Amino acid sequence: MDNLDDHNEVSLRDTSPLLTIGVVADTHVPDRIRALPAGLLPGLRAAGVNAILHAGDITTQGVLDALAQIAPVTAVMGNRDWFIHPLLPMKRAFEFAGVTVGLAHGHGGLISYWVGKVQQVAWGYSFERYRRRLLPVFPRAHVIVFGHTHIPENRWENGVLFFNPGGACPCPQNDFNPRYGLLHFYEGSKVVGEIISLPKSNGHQG
């Protein structure tokens, strides 16, 4: 695990979750890689996930079809999905085991996307930028899942877990380590995030 909520780590270490949700973002097939990373589907299957959330930049229906062979998939639209998945919503909200979860790609609308591009070039990555953008979208969420940055986040802020599994495609932002995430839900509305790193790759995959 990359990070744990410090309050839950000790008490939940030896208990079984009520359910586990797989989280994937920024697969970018085939615009950046030809196929999903080799360990992604087996890892989700081995984790016994009850459902899978895709936080956008899917870019081909085949990705969702492959994930659906493991568990039911729910996805939102990323900035690369506007023309390929035009009917996907920009945001979704769920309840898992008594915990409210918000799901969005994180890029916002068209204006926010381009403003973010300029900010990224000028000042680099800032978690705070995404926290400010996402909190008003999901004011009642206990967990906010997002993607877009390709940078993993498993961070509690004022009782809210901000969870970005990191890009599932290898890229400079994730040091060419593709990643995916797991959200474990326990009794008492407790949740623990886990980020899984896959073998490093610096090339397009077939």
N, CA, C and O of each residue as an XYZ file, in Angstrom:
824
protein
N       0.833     -1.185      0.000
C       0.000      0.000      0.000
C       0.875      1.245      0.000
O       1.841      1.323      0.760
N       0.549      2.225     -0.848
C       1.291      3.470     -0.849
C       0.960      4.315      0.376
O       1.852      4.926      0.964
N      -0.309      4.355      0.765
C      -0.746      5.162      1.899
C      -1.934      4.495      2.568
O      -2.672      3.742      1.933
N      -2.112      4.770      3.828
C      -3.292      4.349      4.559
C      -3.773      5.520      5.399
O      -2.977      6.356      5.826
N      -5.078      5.578      5.635
C      -5.588      6.491      6.635
C      -5.018      6.049      7.974
O      -5.294      4.934      8.416
N      -4.232      6.893      8.629
C      -3.552      6.509      9.857
C      -4.528      6.020     10.926
O      -4.171      5.171     11.742
N      -5.739      6.539     10.933
C      -6.702      6.166     11.955
C      -7.219      4.741     11.739
O      -7.674      4.101     12.687
N      -7.156      4.247     10.517
C      -7.715      2.942     10.204
C      -6.666      1.843     10.136
O      -7.010      0.666     10.237
N      -5.407      2.194      9.969
C      -4.387      1.203      9.643
C      -4.321      0.085     10.681
O      -4.354     -1.092     10.323
N      -4.230      0.439     11.954
C      -4.057     -0.577     12.993
C      -5.336     -1.382     13.178
O      -5.296     -2.611     13.239
N      -6.471     -0.695     13.268
C      -7.717     -1.368     13.602
C      -8.227     -2.268     12.488
O      -8.961     -3.217     12.761
N      -7.858     -1.997     11.233
C      -8.405     -2.745     10.114
C      -7.433     -3.762      9.538
O      -7.802     -4.528      8.649
N      -6.225     -3.784     10.016
C      -5.202     -4.616      9.406
C      -5.595     -6.086      9.390
O      -5.302     -6.792      8.425
N      -6.262     -6.562     10.456
C      -6.560     -7.982     10.584
C      -8.030     -8.313     10.333
O      -8.484     -9.399     10.693
N      -8.776     -7.398      9.724
C     -10.174     -7.652      9.430
C     -10.384     -7.732      7.926
O      -9.564     -7.247      7.146
N     -11.489     -8.347      7.527
C     -11.812     -8.481      6.110
C     -12.770     -7.379      5.697
O     -13.702     -7.068      6.438
N     -12.560     -6.780      4.526
C     -13.474     -5.719      4.082
C     -14.835     -6.277      3.705
O     -14.965     -7.442      3.330
N     -15.845     -5.426      3.811
C     -17.177     -5.786      3.341
C     -17.192     -5.912      1.826
O     -17.856     -6.793      1.278
N     -16.466     -5.038      1.152
C     -16.315     -5.097     -0.295
C     -15.075     -4.336     -0.703
O     -14.587     -3.468      0.020
N     -14.576     -4.680     -1.877
C     -13.401     -4.021     -2.449
C     -13.742     -3.558     -3.849
O     -14.260     -4.323     -4.663
N     -13.448     -2.299     -4.121
C     -13.729     -1.684     -5.422
C     -12.403     -1.420     -6.137
O     -11.498     -0.811     -5.568
N     -12.292     -1.877     -7.376
C     -11.127     -1.562     -8.191
C     -11.256     -0.171     -8.792
O     -12.353      0.257     -9.150
N     -10.142      0.528     -8.900
C     -10.138      1.890     -9.460
C      -9.053      1.983    -10.521
O      -7.891      1.661    -10.274
N      -9.453      2.428    -11.703
C      -8.545      2.556    -12.843
C      -8.742      3.938    -13.443
O      -9.857      4.459    -13.460
N      -7.669      4.527    -13.932
C      -7.769      5.835    -14.597
C      -6.733      5.919    -15.705
O      -5.690      5.267    -15.655
N      -7.037      6.726    -16.695
C      -6.063      7.101    -17.726
C      -5.410      5.877    -18.369
O      -4.189      5.724    -18.370
N      -6.268      5.011    -18.917
C      -5.746      3.831    -19.617
C      -5.135      4.202    -20.964
O      -4.126      3.619    -21.360
N      -5.724      5.155    -21.671
C      -5.144      5.692    -22.909
C      -4.798      4.600    -23.921
O      -3.706      4.582    -24.488
N      -5.752      3.691    -24.136
C      -5.595      2.677    -25.175
C      -6.503      3.058    -26.337
O      -7.706      3.200    -26.117
N      -6.008      3.234    -27.554
C      -4.644      2.982    -28.018
C      -3.825      4.249    -28.262
O      -2.820      4.187    -28.971
N      -4.217      5.390    -27.704
C      -3.524      6.624    -28.079
C      -2.143      6.735    -27.450
O      -1.290      7.454    -27.969
N      -1.902      6.022    -26.321
C      -0.568      6.042    -25.717
C       0.038      4.652    -25.582
O       1.252      4.495    -25.719
N      -0.776      3.650    -25.319
C      -0.309      2.262    -25.300
C      -1.282      1.416    -26.107
O      -2.456      1.762    -26.242
N      -0.787      0.309    -26.641
C      -1.613     -0.508    -27.538
C      -2.600     -1.383    -26.782
O      -3.645     -1.750    -27.319
N      -2.270     -1.724    -25.525
C      -3.128     -2.610    -24.741
C      -2.945     -2.296    -23.265
O      -1.991     -1.626    -22.869
N      -3.858     -2.784    -22.474
C      -3.750     -2.586    -21.031
C      -2.475     -3.231    -20.498
O      -2.034     -4.249    -21.032
N      -1.876     -2.659    -19.456
C      -0.684     -3.274    -18.861
C      -0.955     -4.719    -18.471
O      -2.049     -5.055    -18.018
N       0.033     -5.559    -18.648
C      -0.154     -7.003    -18.512
C      -0.684     -7.408    -17.140
O      -1.459     -8.360    -17.049
N      -0.295     -6.722    -16.083
C      -0.702     -7.139    -14.751
C      -2.010     -6.563    -14.256
O      -2.467     -6.921    -13.170
N      -2.626     -5.678    -15.028
C      -3.801     -4.972    -14.520
C      -4.995     -5.895    -14.317
O      -5.541     -5.965    -13.217
N      -5.401     -6.595    -15.354
C      -6.580     -7.453    -15.240
C      -6.361     -8.590    -14.248
O      -7.241     -8.842    -13.426
N      -5.216     -9.295    -14.289
C      -5.000    -10.333    -13.266
C      -4.989     -9.779    -11.847
O      -5.464    -10.442    -10.925
N      -4.455     -8.575    -11.657
C      -4.429     -7.990    -10.329
C      -5.813     -7.691     -9.796
O      -6.107     -7.968     -8.633
N      -6.663     -7.132    -10.634
C      -8.031     -6.850    -10.217
C      -8.789     -8.142     -9.929
O      -9.572     -8.217     -8.982
N      -8.548     -9.153    -10.755
C      -9.214    -10.443    -10.540
C      -8.755    -11.074     -9.227
O      -9.573    -11.589     -8.465
N      -7.465    -11.036     -8.966
C      -6.938    -11.630     -7.735
C      -7.446    -10.907     -6.496
O      -7.596    -11.517     -5.437
N      -7.710     -9.615     -6.621
C      -8.215     -8.842     -5.483
C      -9.683     -9.137     -5.189
O     -10.200     -8.745     -4.143
N     -10.354     -9.828     -6.111
C     -11.758    -10.154     -5.918
C     -12.659     -8.944     -5.863
O     -13.584     -8.891     -5.054
N     -12.395     -7.958     -6.727
C     -13.155     -6.703     -6.670
C     -14.629     -6.946     -6.959
O     -14.986     -7.771     -7.801
N     -15.472     -6.215     -6.249
C     -16.919     -6.314     -6.438
C     -17.416     -5.428     -7.559
O     -18.473     -5.684     -8.136
N     -16.658     -4.383     -7.872
C     -16.996     -3.458     -8.955
C     -15.718     -2.715     -9.326
O     -14.732     -2.736     -8.589
N     -15.755     -2.059    -10.483
C     -14.601     -1.288    -10.952
C     -15.078      0.103    -11.351
O     -16.077      0.252    -12.055
N     -14.350      1.116    -10.893
C     -14.584      2.497    -11.306
C     -13.471      2.908    -12.253
O     -12.293      2.696    -11.966
N     -13.841      3.493    -13.376
C     -12.846      4.042    -14.312
C     -13.002      5.559    -14.308
O     -14.070      6.085    -14.621
N     -11.915      6.259    -13.947
C     -11.972      7.709    -13.774
C     -11.650      8.489    -15.039
O     -11.250      9.650    -14.956
N     -11.815      7.881    -16.207
C     -11.748      8.628    -17.455
C     -10.431      8.550    -18.192
O      -9.436      8.031    -17.685
N     -10.453      9.085    -19.417
C      -9.416      8.869    -20.433
C      -9.281      7.383    -20.714
O      -8.218      6.776    -20.589
N     -10.419      6.841    -21.100
C     -10.545      5.432    -21.471
C      -9.992      5.250    -22.884
O      -9.094      4.448    -23.136
N     -10.554      6.008    -23.758
C     -10.250      6.202    -25.185
C     -10.649      5.054    -26.099
O     -10.611      5.238    -27.316
N     -11.024      3.893    -25.604
C     -11.590      2.879    -26.482
C     -12.540      1.990    -25.693
O     -12.295      1.692    -24.524
N     -13.623      1.569    -26.335
C     -14.625      0.742    -25.662
C     -14.046     -0.592    -25.220
O     -14.520     -1.181    -24.249
N     -13.022     -1.076    -25.924
C     -12.436     -2.354    -25.571
C     -11.892     -2.398    -24.152
O     -11.870     -3.461    -23.531
N     -11.454     -1.258    -23.632
C     -10.969     -1.201    -22.251
C     -12.102     -1.522    -21.281
O     -11.936     -2.338    -20.375
N     -13.241     -0.888    -21.469
C     -14.375     -1.141    -20.584
C     -14.869     -2.577    -20.721
O     -15.264     -3.200    -19.735
N     -14.847     -3.098    -21.946
C     -15.277     -4.478    -22.163
C     -14.357     -5.460    -21.439
O     -14.826     -6.436    -20.855
N     -13.056     -5.203    -21.478
C     -12.094     -6.089    -20.799
C     -12.284     -6.034    -19.286
O     -12.267     -7.069    -18.620
N     -12.465     -4.834    -18.742
C     -12.672     -4.701    -17.299
C     -13.975     -5.368    -16.863
O     -14.058     -5.942    -15.777
N     -14.990     -5.286    -17.724
C     -16.297     -5.854    -17.394
C     -16.272     -7.370    -17.307
O     -17.196     -7.971    -16.756
N     -15.229     -8.001    -17.842
C     -15.091     -9.445    -17.694
C     -14.737     -9.828    -16.259
O     -14.859    -10.992    -15.878
N     -14.301     -8.855    -15.467
C     -13.896     -9.110    -14.087
C     -14.985     -8.699    -13.105
O     -15.289     -9.440    -12.169
N     -15.574     -7.523    -13.310
C     -16.611     -7.010    -12.407
C     -17.370     -5.909    -13.128
O     -16.871     -5.367    -14.114
N     -18.567     -5.566    -12.659
C     -19.313     -4.461    -13.279
C     -18.500     -3.164    -13.247
O     -17.849     -2.843    -12.253
N     -18.555     -2.430    -14.360
C     -17.732     -1.233    -14.532
C     -18.619      0.000    -14.629
O     -19.642     -0.010    -15.315
N     -18.220      1.053    -13.941
C     -18.845      2.366    -14.077
C     -17.750      3.367    -14.412
O     -16.698      3.375    -13.772
N     -17.986      4.204    -15.402
C     -16.956      5.124    -15.885
C     -17.504      6.530    -16.026
O     -18.712      6.739    -16.139
N     -16.593      7.487    -16.017
C     -16.920      8.874    -16.336
C     -16.059      9.316    -17.518
O     -15.077      8.666    -17.875
N     -16.450     10.419    -18.099
C     -15.770     10.921    -19.287
C     -14.500     11.690    -18.918
O     -14.515     12.553    -18.040
N     -13.402     11.361    -19.607
C     -12.176     12.125    -19.497
C     -12.026     13.076    -20.672
O     -12.844     13.066    -21.592
N     -10.998     13.887    -20.644
C     -10.813     14.856    -21.723
C     -10.485     14.202    -23.052
O     -10.649     14.836    -24.094
N     -10.022     12.946    -23.056
C      -9.782     12.224    -24.310
C     -10.996     11.438    -24.773
O     -10.942     10.766    -25.803
N     -12.091     11.512    -24.026
C     -13.263     10.684    -24.316
C     -14.422     11.456    -24.931
O     -15.477     10.874    -25.185
N     -14.254     12.741    -25.175
C     -15.371     13.560    -25.631
C     -16.003     13.037    -26.917
O     -17.224     13.085    -27.069
N     -15.194     12.541    -27.835
C     -15.725     12.096    -29.124
C     -15.945     10.594    -29.175
O     -16.705     10.109    -30.014
N     -15.293      9.850    -28.290
C     -15.390      8.392    -28.329
C     -16.503      7.891    -27.427
O     -17.192      6.931    -27.772
N     -16.691      8.524    -26.279
C     -17.735      8.132    -25.318
C     -18.596      9.352    -24.980
O     -18.628      9.779    -23.826
N     -19.294      9.919    -25.970
C     -19.997     11.192    -25.732
C     -21.146     11.101    -24.746
O     -21.589     12.131    -24.239
N     -21.647      9.904    -24.455
C     -22.783      9.771    -23.554
C     -22.372      9.547    -22.103
O     -23.225      9.526    -21.216
N     -21.090      9.383    -21.853
C     -20.655      9.204    -20.475
C     -20.824     10.511    -19.696
O     -20.574     11.587    -20.239
N     -21.240     10.431    -18.447
C     -21.351     11.653    -17.637
C     -19.975     12.146    -17.204
O     -18.999     11.396    -17.218
N     -19.915     13.403    -16.822
C     -18.679     13.982    -16.312
C     -18.446     13.612    -14.848
O     -17.312     13.643    -14.370
N     -19.510     13.265    -14.143
C     -19.377     12.934    -12.722
C     -20.445     11.925    -12.344
O     -21.501     11.847    -12.972
N     -20.153     11.159    -11.313
C     -21.105     10.208    -10.753
C     -20.914     10.183     -9.238
O     -19.841     10.510     -8.731
N     -21.966      9.793     -8.527
C     -21.881      9.622     -7.081
C     -22.533      8.294     -6.715
O     -23.533      7.898     -7.314
N     -21.961      7.609     -5.727
C     -22.421      6.290     -5.318
C     -22.416      6.223     -3.802
O     -21.933      7.124     -3.116
N     -22.977      5.109     -3.295
C     -22.795      4.761     -1.898
C     -22.363      3.307     -1.822
O     -23.056      2.416     -2.312
N     -21.220      3.077     -1.207
C     -20.705      1.738     -0.982
C     -20.562      1.532      0.518
O     -19.826      2.257      1.187
N     -21.270      0.537      1.042
C     -21.164      0.186      2.457
C     -21.332      1.402      3.366
O     -20.627      1.550      4.364
N     -22.274      2.265      3.005
C     -22.554      3.434      3.822
C     -21.637      4.615      3.604
O     -21.730      5.611      4.321
N     -20.747      4.521      2.621
C     -19.783      5.595      2.335
C     -20.134      6.233      0.994
O     -20.279      5.534     -0.009
N     -20.272      7.555      0.975
C     -20.573      8.275     -0.263
C     -19.285      8.500     -1.047
O     -18.301      9.022     -0.523
N     -19.314      8.092     -2.318
C     -18.133      8.165     -3.183
C     -18.473      8.994     -4.412
O     -19.480      8.743     -5.073
N     -17.640      9.980     -4.722
C     -17.770     10.762     -5.943
C     -16.711     10.346     -6.943
O     -15.574     10.060     -6.566
N     -17.074     10.311     -8.212
C     -16.164      9.894     -9.283
C     -16.177     10.934    -10.391
O     -17.240     11.264    -10.917
N     -15.006     11.456    -10.755
C     -14.858     12.399    -11.867
C     -13.447     12.267    -12.417
O     -12.544     11.786    -11.732
N     -13.266     12.695    -13.652
C     -11.911     12.657    -14.210
C     -11.024     13.692    -13.544
O      -9.861     13.425    -13.240
N     -11.579     14.879    -13.318
C     -10.833     15.914    -12.619
C     -10.434     17.094    -13.478
O      -9.876     18.067    -12.970
N     -10.711     17.025    -14.784
C     -10.293     18.114    -15.674
C     -11.299     19.247    -15.722
O     -10.982     20.334    -16.205
N     -12.521     19.008    -15.221
C     -13.545     20.038    -15.288
C     -14.080     20.196    -16.706
O     -13.958     19.283    -17.523
N     -14.665     21.337    -16.999
C     -15.148     21.617    -18.340
C     -14.030     22.058    -19.258
O     -12.855     22.010    -18.894
N     -14.397     22.483    -20.435
C     -13.398     22.847    -21.455
C     -12.511     23.994    -20.993
O     -11.294     23.952    -21.177
N     -13.113     25.023    -20.391
C     -12.317     26.168    -19.923
C     -11.371     25.736    -18.807
O     -10.188     26.073    -18.821
N     -11.906     24.981    -17.836
C     -11.062     24.510    -16.733
C      -9.913     23.656    -17.235
O      -8.801     23.716    -16.709
N     -10.191     22.863    -18.256
C      -9.148     21.992    -18.815
C      -7.978     22.822    -19.345
O      -6.819     22.523    -19.057
N      -8.283     23.862    -20.119
C      -7.201     24.665    -20.709
C      -6.526     25.552    -19.673
O      -5.318     25.781    -19.746
N      -7.290     26.049    -18.713
C      -6.661     26.798    -17.619
C      -5.698     25.887    -16.863
O      -4.589     26.296    -16.519
N      -6.127     24.648    -16.606
C      -5.268     23.697    -15.928
C      -4.008     23.385    -16.701
O      -2.943     23.201    -16.112
N      -4.120     23.323    -18.018
C      -2.946     23.084    -18.863
C      -1.917     24.204    -18.675
O      -0.723     23.948    -18.524
N      -2.395     25.427    -18.687
C      -1.501     26.576    -18.505
C      -0.865     26.531    -17.120
O       0.338     26.753    -16.984
N      -1.664     26.246    -16.091
C      -1.132     26.176    -14.734
C      -0.099     25.066    -14.591
O       0.903     25.228    -13.894
N      -0.344     23.944    -15.247
C       0.596     22.831    -15.178
C       1.939     23.210    -15.783
O       2.991     22.900    -15.224
N       1.898     23.882    -16.929
C       3.138     24.307    -17.583
C       3.863     25.352    -16.739
O       5.087     25.322    -16.615
N       3.095     26.277    -16.163
C       3.708     27.388    -15.433
C       4.236     26.980    -14.064
O       5.322     27.403    -13.666
N       3.463     26.147    -13.330
C       3.808     25.873    -11.925
C       3.930     24.392    -11.594
O       4.290     24.044    -10.469
N       3.640     23.522    -12.541
C       3.719     22.105    -12.251
C       2.485     21.584    -11.534
O       1.478     22.282    -11.406
N       2.580     20.356    -11.074
C       1.444     19.699    -10.430
C       1.166     20.293     -9.053
O       2.083     20.629     -8.304
N      -0.113     20.411     -8.741
C      -0.536     20.874     -7.418
C      -1.771     20.098     -7.002
O      -2.817     20.203     -7.643
N      -1.661     19.319     -5.934
C      -2.847     18.626     -5.415
C      -3.928     19.620     -5.023
O      -5.111     19.377     -5.261
N      -3.536     20.733     -4.426
C      -4.494     21.723     -3.958
C      -5.396     22.213     -5.080
O      -6.571     22.498     -4.849
N      -4.864     22.314     -6.282
C      -5.659     22.746     -7.438
C      -6.841     21.797     -7.658
O      -7.953     22.242     -7.942
N      -6.599     20.500     -7.526
C      -7.652     19.508     -7.750
C      -8.582     19.402     -6.550
O      -9.777     19.152     -6.710
N      -8.045     19.588     -5.357
C      -8.899     19.594     -4.168
C      -9.935     20.701     -4.274
O     -11.120     20.475     -4.027
N      -9.490     21.897     -4.641
C     -10.419     23.029     -4.762
C     -11.431     22.798     -5.881
O     -12.576     23.237     -5.775
N     -11.033     22.129     -6.930
C     -11.939     21.887     -8.058
C     -12.980     20.830     -7.723
O     -14.136     20.954     -8.127
N     -12.589     19.795     -6.992
C     -13.463     18.642     -6.805
C     -14.386     18.754     -5.593
O     -15.492     18.215     -5.616
N     -13.960     19.432     -4.551
C     -14.795     19.512     -3.353
C     -16.181     20.108     -3.623
O     -17.170     19.565     -3.131
N     -16.293     21.208     -4.390
C     -17.635     21.735     -4.649
C     -18.491     20.806     -5.504
O     -19.718     20.877     -5.449
N     -17.863     19.940     -6.288
C     -18.613     19.003     -7.129
C     -19.246     17.908     -6.282
O     -20.343     17.436     -6.583
N     -18.550     17.505     -5.217
C     -19.025     16.424     -4.354
C     -19.007     16.882     -2.886
O     -18.202     16.382     -2.101
N     -19.871     17.816     -2.512
C     -19.798     18.389     -1.158
C     -20.136     17.399     -0.049
O     -19.775     17.626      1.106
N     -20.825     16.301     -0.380
C     -21.215     15.334      0.653
C     -20.399     14.046      0.585
O     -20.662     13.112      1.343
N     -19.426     13.980     -0.296
C     -18.671     12.738     -0.471
C     -17.658     12.542      0.651
O     -17.057     13.495      1.147
N     -17.485     11.290      1.035
C     -16.429     10.915      1.974
C     -15.182     10.438      1.232
O     -14.079     10.437      1.778
N     -15.380     10.033     -0.021
C     -14.274      9.620     -0.890
C     -14.476     10.291     -2.243
O     -15.573     10.248     -2.800
N     -13.426     10.908     -2.773
C     -13.482     11.506     -4.109
C     -12.413     10.823     -4.957
O     -11.219     10.914     -4.674
N     -12.868     10.139     -6.000
C     -11.982      9.423     -6.914
C     -11.809     10.255     -8.172
O     -12.790     10.733     -8.741
N     -10.566     10.433     -8.612
C     -10.313     11.199     -9.823
C      -9.090     10.637    -10.543
O      -8.411      9.742    -10.040
N      -8.827     11.175    -11.716
C      -7.677     10.770    -12.526
C      -7.019     12.003    -13.111
O      -6.740     12.964    -12.394
N      -6.772     11.979    -14.412
C      -6.303     13.100    -15.214
C      -4.821     13.431    -15.027
O      -4.120     13.653    -16.014
N      -4.335     13.469    -13.802
C      -2.965     13.915    -13.556
C      -1.933     12.824    -13.812
O      -0.760     13.120    -14.039
N      -2.365     11.555    -13.776
C      -1.474     10.382    -13.865
C      -0.596     10.238    -12.625
O       0.282      9.376    -12.590
N      -0.816     11.058    -11.622
C      -0.015     11.057    -10.397
C      -0.854     10.462     -9.271
O      -1.943     10.970     -9.000
N      -0.389      9.402     -8.602
C      -1.202      8.782     -7.566
C      -1.389      9.678     -6.351
O      -0.476     10.388     -5.932
N      -2.593      9.627     -5.798
C      -2.915     10.326     -4.553
C      -3.761      9.390     -3.702
O      -4.705      8.776     -4.200
N      -3.430      9.281     -2.438
C      -4.193      8.488     -1.477
C      -4.162      9.289     -0.183
O      -3.476      8.920      0.770
N      -4.904     10.378     -0.158
C      -4.686     11.446      0.809
C      -5.987     11.829      1.503
O      -6.999     12.099      0.855
N      -5.941     11.848      2.831
C      -7.075     12.309      3.633
C      -6.929     13.794      3.922
O      -5.878     14.251      4.371
N      -8.000     14.543      3.657
C      -8.038     15.969      3.945
C      -9.370     16.288      4.609
O     -10.420     16.224      3.970
N      -9.325     16.634      5.896
C     -10.534     17.025      6.634
C     -11.648     15.988      6.502
O     -12.805     16.328      6.258
N     -11.278     14.723      6.667
C     -12.254     13.649      6.662
C     -12.674     13.161      5.297
O     -13.584     12.338      5.198
N     -12.039     13.643      4.236
C     -12.345     13.207      2.871
C     -11.108     12.530      2.282
O     -10.007     13.077      2.333
N     -11.301     11.338      1.723
C     -10.214     10.643      1.043
C     -10.205     11.053     -0.423
O     -11.173     10.804     -1.141
N      -9.123     11.677     -0.873
C      -8.911     11.996     -2.286
C      -8.062     10.873     -2.862
O      -6.925     10.656     -2.442
N      -8.632     10.160     -3.832
C      -7.996      8.941     -4.321
C      -7.839      8.983     -5.839
O      -8.820      8.969     -6.582
N      -6.595      9.035     -6.277
C      -6.249      8.957     -7.693
C      -5.300      7.776     -7.844
O      -4.207      7.808     -7.279
N      -5.674      6.735     -8.583
C      -4.805      5.558     -8.665
C      -3.518      5.807     -9.436
O      -2.609      4.977     -9.407
N      -3.431      6.942    -10.128
C      -2.298      7.171    -11.027
C      -2.598      6.580    -12.392
O      -3.484      5.735    -12.522
N      -1.886      7.006    -13.388
C      -2.153      6.549    -14.748
C      -1.928      5.058    -14.911
O      -0.928      4.517    -14.439
N      -2.869      4.390    -15.587
C      -2.682      2.976    -15.912
C      -1.777      2.795    -17.118
O      -1.407      1.672    -17.462
N      -1.423      3.898    -17.757
C      -0.444      3.825    -18.845
C       0.895      4.374    -18.331
O       0.912      5.331    -17.556
N       2.009      3.779    -18.754
C       3.312      4.300    -18.334
C       3.585      5.651    -18.969
O       3.357      5.844    -20.163
N       4.077      6.594    -18.158
C       4.328      7.936    -18.656
C       5.284      8.637    -17.689
O       5.510      8.135    -16.588
N       5.844      9.774    -18.072
C       6.772     10.463    -17.167
C       6.148     10.836    -15.829
O       6.835     10.823    -14.808
N       4.845     11.170    -15.815
C       4.209     11.600    -14.571
C       4.181     10.492    -13.521
O       4.206     10.783    -12.325
N       4.129      9.229    -13.943
C       4.153      8.132    -12.973
C       5.474      7.358    -13.025
O       5.545      6.204    -12.600
N       6.511      8.005    -13.549
C       7.836      7.396    -13.636
C       7.788      6.083    -14.405
O       8.556      5.161    -14.131
N       6.876      6.010    -15.373
C       6.699      4.842    -16.233
C       6.301      3.589    -15.464
O       6.501      2.469    -15.934
N       5.732      3.790    -14.269
C       5.128      2.697    -13.505
C       3.613      2.803    -13.613
O       3.016      3.620    -12.912
N       2.968      2.011    -14.462
C       1.504      2.031    -14.496
C       0.944      1.582    -13.153
O       1.556      0.773    -12.456
N      -0.221      2.110    -12.797
C      -0.800      1.819    -11.493
C      -2.316      1.652    -11.602
O      -2.955      2.105    -12.552
N      -2.853      0.990    -10.597
C      -4.300      0.948    -10.396
C      -4.543      0.977     -8.895
O      -3.601      0.891     -8.107
N      -5.810      1.098     -8.499
C      -6.109      1.241     -7.085
C      -7.180      0.290     -6.605
O      -7.942     -0.274     -7.391
N      -7.218      0.126     -5.293
C      -8.270     -0.629     -4.621
C      -8.792      0.213     -3.468
O      -8.019      0.831     -2.736
N     -10.104      0.232     -3.316
C     -10.745      0.858     -2.167
C     -11.420     -0.241     -1.362
O     -12.305     -0.934     -1.864
N     -11.001     -0.399     -0.115
C     -11.533     -1.432      0.763
C     -12.512     -0.790      1.743
O     -12.154      0.142      2.463
N     -13.736     -1.286      1.770
C     -14.779     -0.735      2.634
C     -15.050     -1.703      3.787
O     -15.244     -2.901      3.583
N     -15.058     -1.144      5.018
C     -15.200     -1.937      6.225
C     -16.441     -1.506      6.994
O     -17.055     -0.478      6.707
N     -16.790     -2.328      7.981
C     -17.896     -1.958      8.860
C     -17.604     -0.613      9.532
O     -16.453     -0.234      9.749
N     -18.685      0.084      9.848
C     -18.524      1.380     10.481
C     -18.190      2.489      9.510
O     -17.676      3.531      9.918
N     -18.477      2.284      8.208
C     -18.236      3.302      7.167
C     -16.768      3.709      7.088
O     -16.442      4.869      6.834
N     -15.894      2.737      7.308
C     -14.461      3.001      7.190
C     -13.960      2.529      5.825
O     -14.445      1.541      5.274
N     -12.998      3.248      5.306
C     -12.467      2.927      3.980
C     -10.963      3.104      3.985
O     -10.435      4.026      4.607
N     -10.280      2.214      3.287
C      -8.827      2.273      3.149
C      -8.488      2.196      1.670
O      -8.979      1.317      0.961
N      -7.657      3.107      1.207
C      -7.201      3.107     -0.173
C      -5.863      2.405     -0.322
O      -5.005      2.490      0.557
N      -5.691      1.717     -1.430
C      -4.444      1.008     -1.732
C      -4.095      1.273     -3.196
O      -4.956      1.157     -4.068
N      -2.862      1.621     -3.465
C      -2.405      1.859     -4.838
C      -1.365      0.802     -5.201
O      -0.392      0.588     -4.477
N      -1.591      0.153     -6.329
C      -0.747     -0.958     -6.773
C       0.101     -0.498     -7.949
O      -0.422      0.025     -8.933
N       1.401     -0.694     -7.844
C       2.317     -0.390     -8.942
C       2.554     -1.639     -9.779
O       2.760     -2.726     -9.238
N       2.525     -1.486    -11.082
C       2.815     -2.564    -12.023
C       4.243     -2.398    -12.549
O       4.836     -1.333    -12.378
N       4.805     -3.425    -13.181
C       6.183     -3.326    -13.675
C       6.386     -2.111    -14.583
O       5.521     -1.753    -15.382
N       7.536     -1.504    -14.436
C       7.879     -0.307    -15.206
C       7.989     -0.640    -16.684
O       8.473     -1.708    -17.060
N       7.530      0.295    -17.521
C       7.630      0.143    -18.969
C       7.825      1.530    -19.574
O       7.189      2.491    -19.140
N       8.694      1.641    -20.567
C       8.871      2.930    -21.232
C       8.546      2.853    -22.713
O       8.948      3.714    -23.496
N       7.819      1.821    -23.086
C       7.499      1.677    -24.492
C       6.038      1.384    -24.699
O       5.325      1.073    -23.744
N       5.572      1.478    -25.941
C       4.217      1.098    -26.280
C       4.108     -0.418    -26.181
O       5.034     -1.149    -26.531
N       2.958     -0.873    -25.697
C       2.773     -2.294    -25.480
C       1.860     -2.873    -26.546
O       0.916     -2.227    -27.001
N       2.154     -4.080    -26.926
C       1.333     -4.744    -27.923
C       0.356     -5.711    -27.309
O      -0.411     -6.353    -28.026
